[in-house]
């Protein structure tokens, strides 16, 4: 009897945790939708800035690339003593996503529970990550002509990833389609990471000072703290 009661309690706790996880994911998704709607409204209300020249964009990206090297060296010398800036924070999360994506790609149709849990973790973490970018970094970049287009592309790439995850959640984890669709999701997110860590982050470092990027990071962390 005691073993049965313990098993029932464990099952109940697991079920409660799963419900809380789904509720948290829905809450974050709603916040993300609100952030995207706010971005659209702001874009419509503002007169589009003049298109910068390719030379201007390239110059900003080059300054950002140099600033990125300096930031990397400084962080290594400080050995974690300084607070991360927005770019460092996002890049750390990118490495986390790459690990999850590799784990998902390596699963088989027999690993139903592993696939289910991994997708739940990926969904929750990606939701929080996208929310931080869409409420802080992307709007900050949109205010600068050199980075306006890449910020808009970022919103759209997030939307595509969200659609793929929604579709994947509807596929049985022991279905061969799950593996194929997860691979497409993996390639999509990896492409997005490459785009961000290339042009977008270089532009961000070329536009904002290190202190300004640290302030953006602080705002991002406050948003993450409010994500269930």
Residue pairs with C-beta under 8 A, 6 or more apart in sequence:
18 120
20 228
21 120
21 124
23 228
24 124
24 227
24 228
25 120
25 123
25 124
25 127
27 227
27 228
28 124
28 127
28 128
28 131
28 227
28 228
29 127
29 162
31 131
31 135
31 227
32 127
32 130
32 131
32 134
32 158
32 162
35 131
35 134
35 135
36 134
36 155
36 159
39 134
39 138
39 139
39 142
39 155
42 139
42 142
43 142
48 148
49 145
49 148
50 145
51 145
52 145
52 146
56 146
57 146
57 203
59 206
60 146
60 147
60 202
60 203
60 206
60 207
61 199
61 202
61 203
61 206
62 202
62 206
63 205
63 206
64 201
64 202
64 203
64 204
64 205
64 206
64 207
65 202
65 205
65 206
67 205
67 206
67 210
68 87
68 201
68 202
68 205
71 85
71 87
71 88
71 205
71 210
74 82
75 82
75 84
75 88
83 214
83 217
83 218
84 92
84 214
84 217
85 210
85 213
85 214
85 216
85 217
86 136
86 137
86 204
86 213
86 214
86 216
86 217
86 220
87 201
87 204
87 205
87 213
88 217
89 217
89 220
89 221
90 129
90 132
90 133
90 137
90 196
90 201
90 220
91 197
91 201
93 125
93 129
94 193
94 196
94 197
96 125
97 122
97 125
97 126
97 129
97 189
97 193
98 190
98 193
100 118
100 121
100 122
100 125
101 122
101 185
101 186
101 189
101 190
103 118
104 115
104 118
104 119
104 122
104 182
104 186
105 179
105 182
105 183
105 186
107 114
107 115
107 118
107 179
108 179
109 173
109 174
109 175
109 176
109 178
109 179
110 174
111 173
112 173
112 174
113 173
115 173
115 178
115 182
116 173
119 165
119 168
119 169
119 173
119 182
122 165
123 165
123 169
126 161
126 165
126 189
127 227
128 223
128 224
128 227
130 158
130 161
130 162
131 223
131 224
131 227
132 220
132 223
132 224
133 154
133 158
133 220
134 154
134 155
134 158
135 219
135 223
136 216
136 219
136 220
136 223
137 151
137 204
137 216
137 220
138 151
138 154
138 155
139 151
140 208
140 216
141 147
141 148
141 150
141 151
141 200
141 203
141 204
141 207
142 148
142 151
142 152
144 203
144 207
146 203
146 206
146 207
147 200
147 203
147 204
147 207
150 195
150 199
150 200
150 203
151 200
153 195
154 192
154 195
154 196
154 200
157 188
157 191
157 192
157 195
158 192
160 188
161 185
161 188
161 189
161 192
164 181
164 184
164 185
164 188
165 185
167 181
168 178
168 181
168 182
168 185
171 177
171 178
171 181
172 178
204 213
205 213
208 216
